[in-house]
Amino acid sequence: MYKIAVVPGDGIGPEVIAEGVKVLNAAAEVESLSIEWEWFPIGSERYLRTGDLLTEEDIDRLGKNDAIYFGAIGDPRVAPGILEKGILITMRTRFDQYVNMRPSRSWHPYTPLKRERDFDITFLRENTEDFYMGAGGSFQKKEPTSTIKIRRQLYDLDLKVEAVSSTDYEFAYEVGIMSSKGIERFADFAFEMAKNRGMEKITAADKANICTHLYHLWRRIFKQKSEEYGIPVEFMYVDAMAMALVRSPERFGIVACPNMFGDILTDLGAEIMGGLGVAASGNINPHGVSMFEPVHGSAPDIAGQGKANPIAAILAAKMMIDQLGRPDLGKQIEWAVKRAMDQKLVTADMGGKLSTQQAGDAIVELIRASG
């Protein structure tokens, strides 16, 4: 039996997560597998009512599950960043989910590239360091010394910043920080995956020609790990990588990225395979609790209308059951999703006529019929 925490969140999150739960339950029933779901009312509604984002009680209860299934976060009534940092980013850091995994594969006929180009890329994004540390601030003229406190499971880091300006201009800054240990464990994950999949190389994206201190450490450690594993690493600057993904995505297999560039490249990876409606994501801690979610946002403009595409959430459920040790169920779900696409049993954004619930029902029926 698996215990899974469900955080439907905001906007269309509850709608698409309901379909993912339904599909995963159907796949589990075929194999007589039991899943126990625990639902959490974490999101904008609770925040607006109580002021709570992510409490210590939430963390304790979430951590007692085998995985977390997350919907979406974001509400126009709440200033941007409050919910995202206070809930989603906090969850990733508190559970030390240091790998963000996002598959990008050709879903013909929805892939907006030439049909003969089949590709199957796994983007791995370092998920806890780089320019997304929250190490930033602002100053004007002369400010007293400020201390930025960074708390991770790997380390505590206090960064002292003193700013003296010759002008009255206002300045803002964001500091990118990566640790040798943070890069090492991320690189180990990437090379272990390459070894297990029989890959001939991995590709590492960065901007080492400009951010020399940060990404020279990144490159040095990736070279060391490449030698340890006997698997070549191909380094590419992120701008060249973006062009290559459009021109020839079929040349890539595993792509490892630091946090900020990974955020950008994975959205490009989502678009070349057919859009955010089919983009799923996993926030992975190989030795702890991982979290799985659709990549799309909360889309409040269509919430409650039955228009939301549930496929990304369903594929996130597929990634979750893979990670929990049942890739056979994951293959069954992916097969059913592809059959539904082929038969146009999809929502309007993919050219179909089904509602969110009807699209989920169609995938459930395909799974049951195959069993």
Secondary structure as UniProt FT lines:
FT   STRAND          2..9
FT   TURN            11..12
FT   HELIX           13..30
FT   TURN            31..32
FT   STRAND          35..39
FT   HELIX           44..50
FT   HELIX           56..62
FT   TURN            63..64
FT   STRAND          67..72
FT   TURN            76..77
FT   TURN            80..81
FT   HELIX           82..83
FT   HELIX           84..89
FT   HELIX           90..94
FT   TURN            95..96
FT   STRAND          99..105
FT   TURN            108..110
FT   TURN            115..116
FT   STRAND          120..126
FT   TURN            131..132
FT   STRAND          136..140
FT   STRAND          146..151
FT   STRAND          156..161
FT   STRAND          170..174
FT   HELIX           180..197
FT   STRAND          202..206
FT   TURN            208..210
FT   HELIX           212..229
FT   STRAND          233..237
FT   HELIX           238..247
FT   HELIX           249..251
FT   STRAND          254..257
FT   HELIX           259..273
FT   HELIX           276..278
FT   STRAND          280..284
FT   TURN            286..287
FT   STRAND          290..294
FT   TURN            300..306
FT   HELIX           311..323
FT   TURN            324..325
FT   HELIX           327..342
FT   TURN            343..344
FT   HELIX           348..350
FT   HELIX           356..370
//
